[in-house]
Amino acid sequence: MKRYDLRHLKDDFYGRMSELMNGGLDKGEVGIFLFEIGDFSSVQKSADMVKEAGFELMNSIKFNEVDWTIVVKKKGN
Protein backbone atom coordinates (compact mmCIF):
# COMPACT_ATOMS: atom_id res chain seq x y z
CA MET A 1 0.00 0.00 0.00
CA LYS A 2 1.26 3.42 -0.95
CA ARG A 3 -0.02 6.83 0.06
CA TYR A 4 0.29 9.91 -2.13
CA ASP A 5 -0.42 13.46 -0.97
CA LEU A 6 -1.42 15.58 -3.97
CA ARG A 7 -2.93 18.50 -2.06
CA HIS A 8 -0.07 20.83 -2.99
CA LEU A 9 -1.14 20.54 -6.66
CA LYS A 10 -4.59 22.05 -5.93
CA ASP A 11 -6.92 21.39 -8.93
CA ASP A 12 -4.06 20.29 -11.19
CA PHE A 13 -3.48 16.84 -9.67
CA TYR A 14 -5.02 14.58 -12.35
CA GLY A 15 -1.90 14.12 -14.48
CA ARG A 16 0.28 13.33 -11.49
CA MET A 17 -2.31 10.95 -10.07
CA SER A 18 -2.47 9.10 -13.38
CA GLU A 19 1.34 8.82 -13.49
CA LEU A 20 1.43 7.44 -9.95
CA MET A 21 -1.36 4.94 -10.55
CA ASN A 22 0.24 3.58 -13.70
CA GLY A 23 3.90 3.74 -12.70
CA GLY A 24 3.89 3.70 -8.92
CA LEU A 25 1.63 0.77 -8.15
CA ASP A 26 2.28 -2.91 -8.82
CA LYS A 27 -0.50 -5.29 -9.88
CA GLY A 28 -2.78 -5.97 -6.94
CA GLU A 29 -1.35 -3.07 -4.93
CA VAL A 30 -3.50 -0.43 -3.25
CA GLY A 31 -2.84 3.31 -3.50
CA ILE A 32 -4.30 6.04 -1.33
CA PHE A 33 -4.55 9.48 -2.95
CA LEU A 34 -5.23 12.64 -0.98
CA PHE A 35 -6.26 15.77 -2.88
CA GLU A 36 -8.03 19.10 -2.36
CA ILE A 37 -11.68 18.99 -3.44
CA GLY A 38 -12.53 22.59 -4.32
CA ASP A 39 -16.01 22.49 -5.88
CA PHE A 40 -16.46 18.69 -5.71
CA SER A 41 -16.19 18.23 -9.47
CA SER A 42 -12.71 16.82 -8.84
CA VAL A 43 -14.26 13.93 -6.89
CA GLN A 44 -16.29 12.66 -9.84
CA LYS A 45 -13.54 13.42 -12.34
CA SER A 46 -10.97 11.43 -10.33
CA ALA A 47 -13.41 8.50 -9.93
CA ASP A 48 -14.02 8.51 -13.70
CA MET A 49 -10.28 8.60 -14.33
CA VAL A 50 -9.72 5.59 -12.06
CA LYS A 51 -12.39 3.59 -13.89
CA GLU A 52 -11.14 4.57 -17.35
CA ALA A 53 -7.60 3.52 -16.39
CA GLY A 54 -8.86 0.05 -15.44
CA PHE A 55 -8.29 0.37 -11.69
CA GLU A 56 -10.74 -0.56 -8.96
CA LEU A 57 -12.08 2.32 -6.85
CA MET A 58 -12.24 0.83 -3.37
CA ASN A 59 -13.22 3.90 -1.35
CA SER A 60 -13.88 7.61 -1.73
CA ILE A 61 -14.28 9.68 1.41
CA LYS A 62 -14.11 13.22 2.66
CA PHE A 63 -10.96 13.55 4.77
CA ASN A 64 -11.68 16.95 6.32
CA GLU A 65 -13.30 20.24 5.26
CA VAL A 66 -11.20 20.69 2.10
CA ASP A 67 -9.55 17.35 1.36
CA TRP A 68 -10.72 14.11 -0.20
CA THR A 69 -9.19 10.64 -0.12
CA ILE A 70 -9.68 7.90 -2.70
CA VAL A 71 -8.38 4.38 -2.40
CA VAL A 72 -7.67 2.49 -5.62
CA LYS A 73 -6.39 -0.96 -6.43
CA LYS A 74 -4.42 -1.86 -9.51
CA LYS A 75 -6.13 -4.88 -11.01
CA GLY A 76 -4.14 -8.03 -11.53
CA ASN A 77 -2.55 -10.83 -9.54
C-alpha positions in Angstrom: 0.0 0.0 0.0 1.3 3.4 -0.9 0.0 6.8 0.1 0.3 9.9 -2.1 -0.4 13.5 -1.0 -1.4 15.6 -4.0 -2.9 18.5 -2.1 -0.1 20.8 -3.0 -1.1 20.5 -6.7 -4.6 22.1 -5.9 -6.9 21.4 -8.9 -4.1 20.3 -11.2 -3.5 16.8 -9.7 -5.0 14.6 -12.4 -1.9 14.1 -14.5 0.3 13.3 -11.5 -2.3 11.0 -10.1 -2.5 9.1 -13.4 1.3 8.8 -13.5 1.4 7.4 -10.0 -1.4 4.9 -10.6 0.2 3.6 -13.7 3.9 3.7 -12.7 3.9 3.7 -8.9 1.6 0.8 -8.2 2.3 -2.9 -8.8 -0.5 -5.3 -9.9 -2.8 -6.0 -6.9 -1.4 -3.1 -4.9 -3.5 -0.4 -3.3 -2.8 3.3 -3.5 -4.3 6.0 -1.3 -4.6 9.5 -2.9 -5.2 12.6 -1.0 -6.3 15.8 -2.9 -8.0 19.1 -2.4 -11.7 19.0 -3.4 -12.5 22.6 -4.3 -16.0 22.5 -5.9 -16.5 18.7 -5.7 -16.2 18.2 -9.5 -12.7 16.8 -8.8 -14.3 13.9 -6.9 -16.3 12.7 -9.8 -13.5 13.4 -12.3 -11.0 11.4 -10.3 -13.4 8.5 -9.9 -14.0 8.5 -13.7 -10.3 8.6 -14.3 -9.7 5.6 -12.1 -12.4 3.6 -13.9 -11.1 4.6 -17.3 -7.6 3.5 -16.4 -8.9 0.1 -15.4 -8.3 0.4 -11.7 -10.7 -0.6 -9.0 -12.1 2.3 -6.8 -12.2 0.8 -3.4 -13.2 3.9 -1.4 -13.9 7.6 -1.7 -14.3 9.7 1.4 -14.1 13.2 2.7 -11.0 13.6 4.8 -11.7 17.0 6.3 -13.3 20.2 5.3 -11.2 20.7 2.1 -9.5 17.4 1.4 -10.7 14.1 -0.2 -9.2 10.6 -0.1 -9.7 7.9 -2.7 -8.4 4.4 -2.4 -7.7 2.5 -5.6 -6.4 -1.0 -6.4 -4.4 -1.9 -9.5 -6.1 -4.9 -11.0 -4.1 -8.0 -11.5 -2.5 -10.8 -9.5 
